[in-house]
């Protein structure tokens, strides 16, 4: 398949070739290199999350990391008003609304992934937000027609093959070298809470270093691609705190704005102005690598973290665990590093 261009427009020509059976078909549009990287990463995430929890999963991906991810669940009136959806919307629509609501500023121009066929209710929402494309295992009658008119007819629509099983080995060629490794399909440890499992599944598909904060089956903040792990925690925590403070902005305060994105921008400004910050509670945190210092715990505690899953194995892991105990935070050492590059 010839692509529009590579990672950047100057990297042309660009193409993609299936090793065997293709994992998706192009229903509408002409993908770029980055479109497909986002799409296949997002699809793997929602497929794995849906299988793990037995419910609909959704993700909003930007630059090969989730800006937000969620399972189908309730939508509060603040979120419903922001996106102009019925709180009783179908499960597929609610899952994506919850995912995009994590960080609606970063989700601007996202690649959408949902684990179940796209409904007309979700398609109607996507017509009204800025998004580059979607991947799903199917589309209800009328959904493709609604979406294909988006972006002046260039909106990318991919249909995933839900039966596709990826090869056991992954290959990458860079700078004259071929890298080969086993695909990371190690199961998550047993005995974790549902939120910790979702957080771990999310960090598995997030560019390292990464920290994910989760509550009630939805991400509240994703800190991705930072060289310092404490910076990842701080970034995820600031996003989670802002998510929380947006609950305290009355829907009437942003109702006068016609577009979803204008309402998002107005809501963010009002939420950022709330002082002092409204405390968060009962947040679960997953780290893709070991927490190396006690300052990671001090930072996490500021954002209401009460449960942590991390690989352990650091020379200071015992000191980190003791710091967590002092802050009333439970720590589970998974023994499973989940770096992604």
Rosetta silent file (secondary structure, phi, psi, omega in degrees, C-alpha in Angstrom):
SEQUENCE: XXXXXXXXXXXXXXXXXXXXXXXXXXXXXXXXXXXXXXXXXXXXXXXXXXXXXXXXXXXXXXXXXXXXXXXXXXXXXXXXXXXXXXXXXXXXXXXXXXXXXXXXXXXXXXXXXXXXXXXXXXXXXXXXXXXXXXXXXXXXXXXXXXXXXXXXXXXXXXXXXXXXXXXXXXXXXXXXXXXXXXXXXXXXXXXXXXXXXXXXXXXXXXXXXXXXXXXXXXXXXXXXXXXXXXXXXXXXXXXXXXXXXXXXXXXXXXXXXXXXXXXXXXXXXXXXXXXXXXXXXXXXXXXXXXXXXXXXXXXXXXXXXXXXXXXXXXXXXXXXXXXXXXXXXXXXXXXXXXXXX
SCORE:     score description
SCORE:     0.000 S_00000001
   1 L     0.000  124.039  174.054    0.000    0.000    0.000 S_00000001
   2 E   -76.037  132.769 -179.699    1.405    3.383   -0.990 S_00000001
   3 E   -99.597  160.218 -179.957    1.122    5.885    1.844 S_00000001
   4 L   -59.713  -42.099  174.663    0.576    9.629    1.555 S_00000001
   5 L  -171.166  178.424  179.488    4.047   10.158    3.031 S_00000001
   6 L   -80.832 -147.785  179.664    6.286    8.886    5.815 S_00000001
   7 L   -59.498  -37.460  175.818    6.514   10.274    9.333 S_00000001
   8 L  -121.216  154.667 -177.714    7.076   13.704    7.752 S_00000001
   9 L   -57.614  -30.400 -179.401    5.914   14.926    4.331 S_00000001
  10 L   -73.681  -10.494  179.680    9.515   15.108    3.052 S_00000001
  11 L   -93.411   70.968  179.446    9.906   11.358    3.704 S_00000001
  12 L  -129.074  149.200    1.344    8.333   10.210    0.462 S_00000001
  13 L   -77.093  164.614  178.020    7.685    7.829   -1.087 S_00000001
  14 E  -141.508  148.205 -178.448    6.460    5.614    1.739 S_00000001
  15 E  -150.720  167.415  175.048    4.648    2.297    1.743 S_00000001
  16 L  -137.566  141.251 -176.639    3.525   -0.531    3.999 S_00000001
  17 L  -133.282  121.677  177.736    3.452   -4.227    3.162 S_00000001
  18 L   -63.129  142.172  175.826    1.684   -6.958    5.159 S_00000001
  19 L   -72.284  -37.160  176.365    3.889   -9.883    6.172 S_00000001
  20 L  -139.291 -122.413  175.117    0.916  -12.210    5.664 S_00000001
  21 L   -69.230  140.189  179.973   -2.774  -11.437    5.948 S_00000001
  22 L   -73.321  140.980 -179.238   -3.427   -7.737    6.512 S_00000001
  23 L   -79.757   -5.037  179.728   -4.757   -6.842    9.995 S_00000001
  24 E  -157.377  165.778  170.935   -7.169   -4.236    8.583 S_00000001
  25 E  -122.378  148.949  177.248   -8.766   -2.943    5.410 S_00000001
  26 E   -86.674  114.647  179.301   -9.020    0.669    4.307 S_00000001
  27 E   -84.302  -37.957 -177.865  -12.713    1.545    4.073 S_00000001
  28 E  -159.431  141.859  175.494  -12.189    5.203    3.208 S_00000001
  29 L    99.353  177.448 -177.064   -9.305    7.649    2.930 S_00000001
  30 L  -131.095  105.641 -171.399   -5.585    7.472    2.204 S_00000001
  31 L   -75.128  154.845  168.612   -3.403    6.793    5.263 S_00000001
  32 L   -99.869  171.834  178.395   -0.021    8.234    6.124 S_00000001
  33 H   -56.176  -49.672 -177.357    2.785    6.347    7.861 S_00000001
  34 H   -69.083  -34.811  174.822    1.963    7.904   11.244 S_00000001
  35 H   -52.938  -46.276 -176.045   -1.775    7.293   10.782 S_00000001
  36 H   -73.410  -36.661  175.222   -1.087    3.566   10.571 S_00000001
  37 H   -59.617  -44.837  177.513    1.368    3.513   13.475 S_00000001
  38 H   -63.756  -44.579 -175.098   -1.284    5.168   15.643 S_00000001
  39 H   -63.959  -46.659 -176.354   -4.065    2.948   14.315 S_00000001
  40 H   -72.689  -31.217  175.291   -2.366   -0.402   14.860 S_00000001
  41 H   -67.497  -45.347 -178.708   -1.113    0.613   18.322 S_00000001
  42 H   -65.430  -39.810 -179.615   -4.559    1.855   19.322 S_00000001
  43 H   -65.194  -42.656  178.350   -6.299   -1.233   17.926 S_00000001
  44 H   -59.126  -41.136  179.349   -4.002   -3.593   19.841 S_00000001
  45 H   -62.118  -52.713 -174.442   -4.766   -1.696   23.028 S_00000001
  46 H   -67.527  -33.704  177.748   -8.565   -1.720   22.714 S_00000001
  47 H   -63.047  -46.073 -179.249   -8.594   -5.357   21.591 S_00000001
  48 H   -66.859  -43.365 -178.915   -6.527   -6.402   24.612 S_00000001
  49 H   -65.360  -41.274  179.805   -8.494   -4.243   27.061 S_00000001
  50 H   -64.430  -40.847  178.588  -11.870   -5.470   25.783 S_00000001
  51 H   -66.479  -35.907 -178.337  -10.774   -9.098   26.077 S_00000001
  52 H   -67.187  -39.083 -171.253   -9.413   -8.441   29.571 S_00000001
  53 H  -111.362   -9.219  178.071  -12.602   -6.846   30.929 S_00000001
  54 L    68.622   28.439  177.790  -15.367   -8.225   28.735 S_00000001
  55 L  -144.730  174.298 -178.121  -16.703   -4.783   27.854 S_00000001
  56 L   -70.418  136.536  175.599  -16.212   -2.111   25.209 S_00000001
  57 E  -121.750  150.839  179.578  -12.862   -0.301   25.263 S_00000001
  58 E  -142.178  154.626  178.152  -11.872    2.896   23.479 S_00000001
  59 E  -145.323  149.582  175.095   -8.706    4.914   22.990 S_00000001
  60 E  -119.251  106.924 -172.591   -7.719    8.315   21.669 S_00000001
  61 E  -104.613  140.247  172.755   -4.172    8.078   20.260 S_00000001
  62 E  -139.341  125.992  176.994   -1.724   10.834   19.367 S_00000001
  63 L    52.695   49.918  172.164    1.871   10.220   18.258 S_00000001
  64 L    63.057   27.066  172.789    1.794    6.510   19.102 S_00000001
  65 E  -144.328  149.897  176.663    0.577    7.001   22.671 S_00000001
  66 E   -74.129  126.533  167.105   -2.895    7.234   24.201 S_00000001
  67 E   -73.604  -28.541  177.017   -4.020   10.720   25.143 S_00000001
  68 E  -165.096  156.152  179.143   -6.784    8.838   26.931 S_00000001
  69 E  -151.580  150.197 -176.314   -8.314    5.381   27.226 S_00000001
  70 E  -162.452  159.932  168.095  -11.424    4.009   28.895 S_00000001
  71 E   -97.769  160.530  175.731  -13.912    1.223   29.272 S_00000001
  72 L   -60.056  135.283 -178.882  -17.626    1.793   28.731 S_00000001
  73 L  -169.941 -174.454 -177.198  -19.080    3.364   31.838 S_00000001
  74 L   -70.630  150.635  175.527  -21.212    6.236   33.080 S_00000001
  75 L  -113.752  127.824  178.762  -20.817    9.778   31.764 S_00000001
  76 L   -77.914  168.354 -175.510  -21.350   12.645   34.175 S_00000001
  77 H   -66.850  -29.895  177.436  -23.380   15.712   33.230 S_00000001
  78 H   -63.704  -46.861 -179.675  -20.261   17.881   32.871 S_00000001
  79 H   -67.285  -42.241  179.449  -18.806   15.521   30.256 S_00000001
  80 H   -59.690  -43.223  179.434  -22.151   15.072   28.507 S_00000001
  81 H   -67.569  -36.814 -179.308  -22.577   18.821   28.192 S_00000001
  82 H   -61.924  -45.456 -175.162  -19.029   19.330   26.978 S_00000001
  83 H   -96.017   -3.996  178.671  -19.357   16.843   24.107 S_00000001
  84 L    66.219   43.204  179.259  -23.056   17.338   23.442 S_00000001
  85 L  -122.374  159.217  176.280  -24.014   13.711   24.017 S_00000001
  86 L   -76.765  130.012  176.611  -26.786   11.981   25.929 S_00000001
  87 L   -56.199  -20.412  179.027  -25.514   10.532   29.250 S_00000001
  88 L   -97.283   22.489  179.710  -27.479    7.405   28.246 S_00000001
  89 L   -58.394  163.040 -179.002  -25.597    7.056   24.949 S_00000001
  90 L   -64.564  164.948 -172.636  -24.675    3.570   23.748 S_00000001
  91 H   -61.863  -37.515 -178.632  -21.652    1.808   25.251 S_00000001
  92 H   -65.710  -44.765  179.150  -19.335    2.431   22.268 S_00000001
  93 H   -64.646  -44.548 -179.102  -20.022    6.156   22.299 S_00000001
  94 H   -63.372  -39.401  179.669  -19.666    6.384   26.083 S_00000001
  95 H   -61.237  -43.539 -179.273  -16.352    4.512   26.043 S_00000001
  96 H   -71.157  -39.450  177.791  -14.880    6.937   23.522 S_00000001
  97 H   -58.441  -43.991  179.261  -16.274   10.018   25.265 S_00000001
  98 H   -63.355  -38.503  179.142  -14.644    8.840   28.507 S_00000001
  99 H   -66.647  -48.737 -178.024  -11.354    8.237   26.671 S_00000001
 100 H   -67.709  -29.055 -178.169  -11.328   11.616   24.926 S_00000001
 101 H   -70.928  -15.211  176.243  -12.395   13.376   28.124 S_00000001
 102 L   -54.787  -50.705 -174.299   -9.111   12.378   29.809 S_00000001
 103 L  -151.062   72.658 -172.969   -7.226   15.090   27.963 S_00000001
 104 L   -64.561  -18.314  174.938   -9.425   16.705   25.298 S_00000001
 105 L   -70.111  -45.273 -179.684   -6.739   19.267   24.515 S_00000001
 106 L   -74.381  -24.264 -179.068   -4.252   16.551   23.521 S_00000001
 107 L   -75.873   -4.271  178.035   -6.913   14.495   21.707 S_00000001
 108 L   -58.306  116.717 -178.611   -7.291   17.238   19.101 S_00000001
 109 L    78.235   37.491 -173.554   -6.624   15.481   15.769 S_00000001
 110 E   -85.651  170.099  165.155   -6.505   11.969   17.251 S_00000001
 111 E  -103.053  123.409 -175.886   -6.721    8.456   15.880 S_00000001
 112 E   -93.481  141.091  171.064   -9.772    6.783   17.418 S_00000001
 113 E  -135.820  133.292  173.976   -9.967    3.085   18.252 S_00000001
 114 E  -133.102  149.993 -173.106  -12.973    1.215   19.619 S_00000001
 115 L   -88.035   -5.065 -178.365  -13.294   -2.501   20.267 S_00000001
 116 L  -129.067  163.509 -178.697  -16.877   -2.839   18.964 S_00000001
 117 L   -55.322  142.734 -178.385  -18.625   -1.738   15.767 S_00000001
 118 E   -72.319  127.960  178.721  -19.025    2.012   15.368 S_00000001
 119 L   -90.868  163.801  176.354  -22.574    3.206   16.015 S_00000001
 120 H   -66.851  -26.209  177.821  -24.258    6.165   14.364 S_00000001
 121 H   -65.757  -43.234  176.322  -24.254    7.814   17.797 S_00000001
 122 H   -68.856  -41.975  179.288  -20.451    7.680   17.919 S_00000001
 123 H   -59.238  -39.039  179.016  -20.191    8.690   14.253 S_00000001
 124 H   -64.358  -40.000  176.474  -22.340   11.748   14.964 S_00000001
 125 H   -63.948  -44.918 -177.120  -20.020   12.764   17.802 S_00000001
 126 H   -64.237  -27.356  176.071  -16.923   12.270   15.637 S_00000001
 127 H   -62.788  -23.107 -171.805  -18.417   14.540   12.992 S_00000001
 128 L  -105.945    1.774  177.348  -18.279   17.328   15.574 S_00000001
 129 L  -121.181  161.602  179.199  -14.750   16.900   16.959 S_00000001
 130 L   -85.376  114.790 -176.003  -11.331   17.291   15.346 S_00000001
 131 E  -149.706  148.728 -177.146  -10.064   13.801   14.581 S_00000001
 132 E   -96.097  -25.160 -177.171   -7.937   12.265   11.806 S_00000001
 133 E  -179.592  176.687 -177.681   -9.286    8.725   11.619 S_00000001
 134 E  -146.974  147.599  171.187  -10.761    5.665   13.257 S_00000001
 135 E  -129.512  132.703 -176.308  -10.140    1.932   13.454 S_00000001
 136 E  -155.792  161.965 -179.198  -12.877   -0.465   14.564 S_00000001
 137 L   -79.235    0.374  179.759  -13.988   -4.063   13.897 S_00000001
 138 L   172.228  174.789 -176.946  -17.058   -2.892   11.971 S_00000001
 139 E  -141.974  131.511  176.662  -19.528   -0.110   11.289 S_00000001
 140 L   -67.579  155.126  176.997  -23.274    0.073   11.739 S_00000001
 141 L   -52.444  130.785  178.907  -25.355    1.014    8.667 S_00000001
 142 L    94.738  -20.770 -175.932  -25.022    4.729    8.036 S_00000001
 143 H   -68.923  -43.227 -178.874  -21.886    5.225   10.143 S_00000001
 144 H   -64.329  -41.021  179.761  -19.401    5.102    7.254 S_00000001
 145 H   -61.893  -39.373  178.892  -21.438    7.564    5.204 S_00000001
 146 H   -65.811  -43.121 -175.396  -21.451   10.017    8.113 S_00000001
 147 H   -76.755  -34.083 -175.221  -17.712    9.689    8.714 S_00000001
 148 H   -67.337  -17.932  177.039  -16.563    9.660    5.086 S_00000001
 149 L   -83.720   -8.796 -176.274  -17.842   13.220    4.629 S_00000001
 150 H   -73.216  152.386  179.055  -15.599   14.457    7.457 S_00000001
 151 H    54.911   43.988  179.827  -12.450   16.507    6.727 S_00000001
 152 H    56.247   35.308  176.052  -13.698   17.344    3.228 S_00000001
 153 H    86.508    9.860 -177.400  -13.928   13.653    2.431 S_00000001
 154 L  -107.550    2.926 -177.580  -10.430   12.679    3.610 S_00000001
 155 L   -59.878  133.028 -175.993  -11.275   11.185    7.017 S_00000001
 156 E   -85.552  125.757  179.379   -9.478    7.830    7.411 S_00000001
 157 E  -124.203  117.711 -179.932  -11.726    4.836    8.146 S_00000001
 158 E  -117.483  141.273  175.074  -10.110    1.458    8.820 S_00000001
 159 E  -111.423  115.309 -178.193  -11.838   -1.835    9.573 S_00000001
 160 E   -77.274  145.374  172.218   -9.789   -4.109   11.809 S_00000001
 161 L   -86.024  104.045 -174.980   -9.789   -7.865   11.364 S_00000001
 162 L   -66.086  -16.050 -179.821  -10.869   -8.949   14.841 S_00000001
 163 L   -93.332   -6.372 -176.089   -9.620  -12.502   14.177 S_00000001
 164 L   -65.854  132.139  175.518   -6.092  -11.444   13.203 S_00000001
 165 L  -114.847  121.596 -176.138   -3.340  -12.855   15.413 S_00000001
 166 L   -69.411  155.557  176.374    0.013  -11.049   15.186 S_00000001
 167 L   -61.487  158.147  179.129    3.287  -12.950   14.617 S_00000001
 168 L   -72.386  -22.897 -179.197    5.306  -13.991   17.654 S_00000001
 169 E  -111.277  143.483  174.612    8.283  -11.974   16.424 S_00000001
 170 E  -111.919  137.956 -179.794    8.537   -8.258   15.739 S_00000001
 171 E  -123.027  144.302  175.765   11.045   -6.869   13.239 S_00000001
 172 E  -145.946  134.189  178.314   12.292   -3.326   12.709 S_00000001
 173 E  -112.734  123.607 -179.489   14.942   -2.064   10.306 S_00000001
 174 E  -142.459  130.228  171.661   16.833    1.117   11.179 S_00000001
 175 L    52.276   43.007  176.971   20.087    2.550    9.872 S_00000001
 176 L    80.233    8.439  179.794   21.151   -0.636    8.138 S_00000001
 177 E  -120.386  145.335  175.208   20.326   -2.872   11.105 S_00000001
 178 E  -110.132  119.388  178.428   17.495   -5.346   11.564 S_00000001
 179 E   -98.012  132.469  179.626   16.144   -5.638   15.107 S_00000001
 180 E  -129.742  131.445  176.659   14.235   -8.806   16.010 S_00000001
 181 E  -148.684  161.347  174.472   12.463   -9.470   19.297 S_00000001
 182 E   -70.708  140.340  175.659    9.646  -11.520   20.743 S_00000001
 183 L   -63.498  139.456 -178.640    6.323   -9.718   20.807 S_00000001
 184 L   -81.441   92.960  178.683    5.473   -8.534   24.333 S_00000001
 185 L  -122.477   22.815  179.167    2.432  -10.647   25.144 S_00000001
 186 L   -62.039  134.193 -179.770    3.291  -11.553   28.744 S_00000001
 187 L   -68.889  151.309  174.570    0.103  -11.748   30.850 S_00000001
 188 L   -71.844  152.431  179.855   -0.493   -9.250   33.615 S_00000001
 189 L   -63.080  153.448  175.213   -0.151  -10.578   37.174 S_00000001
 190 L   -77.575  162.715  172.108   -3.209  -11.942   38.947 S_00000001
 191 L    84.481    5.764  178.719   -4.790  -10.284   41.955 S_00000001
 192 L   -87.785  152.907  174.065   -4.697   -6.693   40.735 S_00000001
 193 L   -67.044  162.457  179.889   -7.658   -4.351   40.945 S_00000001
 194 H   -60.793  -40.311 -178.675   -9.509   -3.561   37.716 S_00000001
 195 H   -67.714  -39.856  177.353   -8.107   -0.013   37.665 S_00000001
 196 H   -65.176  -37.067  178.690   -4.515   -1.181   38.121 S_00000001
 197 H   -65.693  -41.711  177.803   -4.973   -3.707   35.314 S_00000001
 198 H   -64.950  -40.530  179.226   -6.311   -1.003   32.999 S_00000001
 199 H   -62.521  -41.908  178.943   -3.433    1.284   33.967 S_00000001
 200 H   -67.707  -40.407  176.990   -0.890   -1.450   33.206 S_00000001
 201 H   -61.292  -37.402 -179.184   -2.543   -2.275   29.883 S_00000001
 202 H   -69.921  -44.336  179.853   -2.366    1.418   28.994 S_00000001
 203 H   -64.877  -27.561  178.087    1.320    1.873   29.870 S_00000001
 204 H   -60.228  -27.666 -178.565    2.080   -1.180   27.723 S_00000001
 205 L  -112.388   24.113 -179.463    0.972    0.863   24.694 S_00000001
 206 L  -118.557  136.952 -179.307    2.439    4.214   25.810 S_00000001
 207 L   -59.784  132.672 -177.495    5.829    5.580   24.758 S_00000001
 208 L   -79.594  158.107  -12.263    8.370    5.236   27.593 S_00000001
 209 L   -65.555  149.658 -178.065    9.017    6.462   30.151 S_00000001
 210 E  -143.955  146.892  175.489    5.344    6.390   31.035 S_00000001
 211 E  -133.608  135.556  178.415    3.003    6.780   33.982 S_00000001
 212 E  -127.942  132.074  175.902   -0.774    6.293   33.787 S_00000001
 213 E  -108.287  133.428 -174.668   -3.345    7.361   36.385 S_00000001
 214 E  -134.941  145.464  168.969   -6.734    5.598   36.389 S_00000001
 215 E  -150.643  135.823  175.033   -9.963    5.748   38.336 S_00000001
 216 L    55.055   41.295  173.049  -13.302    4.003   37.733 S_00000001
 217 L    77.715   20.513  177.872  -12.281    2.382   34.459 S_00000001
 218 E  -148.088  146.182  175.810  -10.906    5.470   32.700 S_00000001
 219 E   -72.448  142.780  174.876   -7.561    7.207   32.493 S_00000001
 220 E  -105.901  -25.674 -179.488   -7.293   10.545   34.280 S_00000001
 221 E  -164.315  138.731  178.223   -3.788   11.418   33.144 S_00000001
 222 E  -124.897  121.758  174.345   -1.067    9.968   30.914 S_00000001
 223 E  -108.042  111.516 -170.102    2.556   11.029   31.268 S_00000001
 224 E  -125.736  148.169  167.860    4.443    9.726   28.233 S_00000001
 225 L    68.250   25.258  179.077    7.875    9.908   26.651 S_00000001
 226 L   -98.353  142.485  178.967    9.739   11.657   29.470 S_00000001
 227 L   -73.162  -28.389  178.915   13.348   10.816   30.282 S_00000001
 228 L  -101.772  129.293 -178.289   12.703   11.368   34.011 S_00000001
 229 H   -69.055  -35.227  178.823   10.132    9.158   35.682 S_00000001
 230 H   -66.599  -31.263  174.519    9.240   11.752   38.302 S_00000001
 231 H   -66.881  -35.234  175.297    8.484   14.161   35.448 S_00000001
 232 H   -60.760  -45.023  179.676    6.144   11.507   34.030 S_00000001
 233 H   -62.999  -43.923 -179.371    4.307   11.361   37.355 S_00000001
 234 H   -62.388  -43.912 -179.627    4.114   15.139   37.535 S_00000001
 235 H   -63.825  -48.080  178.562    2.794   15.395   33.968 S_00000001
 236 H   -62.204  -39.320 -178.760    0.175   12.659   34.474 S_00000001
 237 H   -67.195  -41.031  178.223   -0.800   14.182   37.828 S_00000001
 238 H   -62.924  -40.427  177.803   -1.275   17.694   36.470 S_00000001
 239 H   -65.889  -40.938  179.844   -3.521   16.293   33.741 S_00000001
 240 H   -65.875  -41.191  178.338   -5.468   14.240   36.293 S_00000001
 241 H   -62.768  -40.582  178.574   -5.907   17.238   38.585 S_00000001
 242 H   -66.683  -39.531  175.062   -7.178   19.306   35.674 S_00000001
 243 H   -55.606  -46.437 -177.298   -9.564   16.486   34.713 S_00000001
 244 H   -64.625  -43.913 -177.346  -10.901   16.572   38.279 S_00000001
 245 H   -69.223  -25.042  175.634  -11.258   20.351   38.420 S_00000001
 246 H   -64.569  -23.054  176.159  -13.176   20.354   35.154 S_00000001
 247 L   -64.659  -20.591 -175.072  -15.953   18.512   37.077 S_00000001
 248 L   -99.193    8.293  174.098  -16.480   21.741   39.038 S_00000001
 249 L   -94.832  112.467 -178.279  -17.086   23.950   35.991 S_00000001
 250 L   -58.879  135.701  179.257  -20.889   24.224   35.579 S_00000001
 251 H   -52.661  -31.871  179.946  -22.006   23.160   32.060 S_00000001
 252 H   -62.976  -25.357 -178.559  -23.847   26.484   31.715 S_00000001
 253 H   -67.316  -23.554 -177.872  -20.489   28.280   31.867 S_00000001
 254 L  -118.812    2.169 -173.934  -19.449   26.803   28.491 S_00000001
 255 L   -65.864  -22.381 -176.504  -22.840   26.168   26.895 S_00000001
 256 L   -76.342   -6.900 -179.354  -22.694   29.348   24.817 S_00000001
 257 L   -90.792  132.957 -172.636  -19.860   28.043   22.629 S_00000001
 258 L   -73.506  -43.199 -174.289  -21.028   26.351   19.430 S_00000001
 259 L   -92.484  153.760  177.627  -18.160   23.922   18.770 S_00000001
 260 H   -58.632  -45.571 -175.206  -16.954   21.121   21.040 S_00000001
 261 H   -66.789  -34.375  176.102  -13.368   22.391   20.912 S_00000001
 262 H   -66.306  -37.654  176.131  -14.379   25.922   21.884 S_00000001
 263 H   -65.730  -41.223  177.496  -16.258   24.478   24.870 S_00000001
 264 H   -58.199  -49.959 -177.112  -13.180   22.387   25.744 S_00000001
 265 H   -62.661  -41.015  178.685  -10.885   25.420   25.636 S_00000001
 266 H   -66.297  -42.415 -179.798  -13.263   27.521   27.741 S_00000001
 267 H   -63.378  -41.779  179.294  -13.711   24.733   30.283 S_00000001
 268 H   -61.542  -43.222  179.461   -9.950   24.240   30.581 S_00000001
 269 H   -61.808  -42.648 -179.770   -9.381   27.947   31.247 S_00000001
 270 H   -67.944  -39.791 -179.685  -12.042   27.986   33.966 S_00000001
 271 H   -67.192  -39.469  179.828  -10.746   24.768   35.552 S_00000001
 272 H   -65.485  -24.175 -177.563   -7.161   26.011   35.604 S_00000001
 273 L   -82.587   -9.468  179.944   -8.315   29.122   37.473 S_00000001
 274 L   -68.162  123.592 -176.527   -9.719   27.134   40.408 S_00000001
 275 L  -145.995  128.095    1.986   -7.516   27.891   43.418 S_00000001
 276 L   -74.803  163.006  179.868   -6.675   26.143   45.627 S_00000001
 277 L   -58.925  146.150  178.059   -6.775   22.910   43.595 S_00000001
 278 L   -81.544  123.653 -174.630   -9.557   20.471   44.458 S_00000001
 279 L   -62.806  140.189  172.431   -7.958   17.334   45.982 S_00000001
 280 L   -89.142  156.689  178.277   -8.118   14.066   44.049 S_00000001
 281 L  -142.411  153.594  170.636   -8.789   10.753   45.814 S_00000001
 282 L    53.334   50.122  178.622   -8.486    7.012   45.259 S_00000001
 283 E   -98.596  141.983  175.894   -6.364    7.129   42.110 S_00000001
 284 E  -105.047  140.095 -176.793   -4.463    4.095   40.803 S_00000001
 285 E  -123.869  136.318  171.560   -1.028    4.495   39.202 S_00000001
 286 E  -123.124  139.473  178.310    0.923    2.192   36.906 S_00000001
 287 E  -119.565  137.434 -179.422    4.542    2.687   35.922 S_00000001
 288 L   -76.027  -17.439  177.029    6.181    0.968   32.954 S_00000001
 289 L  -133.840  172.764 -177.822    9.493    0.811   34.847 S_00000001
 290 L   -63.238  142.587  173.706   10.656    0.640   38.449 S_00000001
 291 L   -78.355  115.079 -168.265   10.139    3.718   40.611 S_00000001
 292 L   -87.583  -20.135 -175.217   13.770    4.599   41.392 S_00000001
 293 L  -139.188  160.617  179.352   13.491    7.218   44.158 S_00000001
 294 L   -65.510  -24.757 -179.157   11.265    8.228   47.058 S_00000001
 295 H   -65.050  -21.627  174.057   10.429   11.514   45.326 S_00000001
 296 H   -61.803  -40.553  179.965    8.265    9.500   42.921 S_00000001
 297 H   -70.536  -44.522  178.841    6.022    8.599   45.859 S_00000001
 298 H   -57.148  -42.225  179.571    5.978   12.158   47.236 S_00000001
 299 H   -66.969  -45.888 -177.855    4.895   13.420   43.824 S_00000001
 300 H   -61.570  -38.484 -177.631    2.252   10.707   43.364 S_00000001
 301 H   -62.170  -28.054  179.905    0.732   11.386   46.801 S_00000001
 302 L   -65.912  -20.175 -174.772   -0.040   14.996   45.763 S_00000001
 303 L  -111.051   24.225  173.510   -2.468   13.682   43.151 S_00000001
 304 L    75.478   18.585 -179.925   -4.506   11.331   45.324 S_00000001
 305 E   -71.524  130.046  178.564   -2.689    8.117   44.373 S_00000001
 306 E  -124.593   -8.850 -179.456   -3.527    5.294   46.768 S_00000001
 307 E  -142.781  132.455 -178.534   -2.520    2.228   44.739 S_00000001
 308 E  -128.925  137.381  169.034    0.626    1.673   42.647 S_00000001
 309 E  -120.446  123.168  179.921    1.684   -1.136   40.313 S_00000001
 310 E  -149.133  158.999 -172.756    5.332   -1.075   39.258 S_00000001
 311 L   -65.213  -32.265 -171.614    7.929   -3.705   38.308 S_00000001
 312 L    76.644 -173.293  177.032   10.166   -3.319   41.357 S_00000001
 313 L    93.416   -1.862  176.103   13.767   -4.470   41.227 S_00000001
 314 L   -75.697  154.211  177.879   15.381   -1.080   41.773 S_00000001
 315 L   -62.712  -21.148  179.984   18.235   -0.837   44.262 S_00000001
 316 L  -108.146   17.254 -176.084   16.009    1.556   46.219 S_00000001
 317 H   -58.467  -37.545  180.000   12.756   -0.397   45.906 S_00000001
 318 H   -67.032  -39.488  177.609   12.574   -1.075   49.636 S_00000001
 319 H   -67.251  -36.803  177.665   13.010    2.625   50.446 S_00000001
 320 H   -64.745  -42.866  179.307   10.363    3.481   47.851 S_00000001
 321 H   -64.197  -37.041  178.651    7.959    0.955   49.404 S_00000001
 322 H   -68.058  -39.431  176.590    8.578    2.425   52.855 S_00000001
 323 H   -62.432  -40.014  177.879    7.868    5.933   51.541 S_00000001
 324 H   -62.975  -41.727  179.028    4.621    4.634   50.060 S_00000001
 325 H   -59.893  -41.499 -179.553    3.657    3.094   53.403 S_00000001
 326 H   -64.124  -31.126  179.950    4.184    6.449   55.136 S_00000001
 327 L   -90.591    3.246 -179.440    1.848    8.096   52.603 S_00000001
 328 L    71.584   30.563 -178.676   -0.794    5.368   52.948 S_00000001
 329 L  -109.954  128.537  176.215   -0.177    4.084   49.409 S_00000001
 330 E   -83.358  139.657 -179.069   -0.257    0.393   48.582 S_00000001
 331 E  -123.061  128.566  173.145    2.441   -0.905   46.212 S_00000001
 332 E  -112.079  122.437  176.386    2.268   -4.043   44.078 S_00000001
 333 E   -91.053  114.676 -174.308    5.508   -5.189   42.486 S_00000001
 334 L   -85.381  -21.740 -173.693    4.590   -6.867   39.212 S_00000001
 335 L    67.313   14.373 -174.062    8.051   -7.999   38.111 S_00000001
 336 L  -127.075  105.119  175.694    6.957   -6.970   34.609 S_00000001
 337 L   -81.159  140.250 -173.993    8.674   -4.087   32.843 S_00000001
 338 L  -128.464   44.474  176.843    6.544   -2.600   30.046 S_00000001
 339 L   -62.301  148.859  176.890    8.819   -0.250   28.123 S_00000001
 340 L  -141.063  124.458  179.797    7.676    0.759   24.633 S_00000001
 341 L  -139.523    0.000    0.000    9.898    2.388   22.012 S_00000001
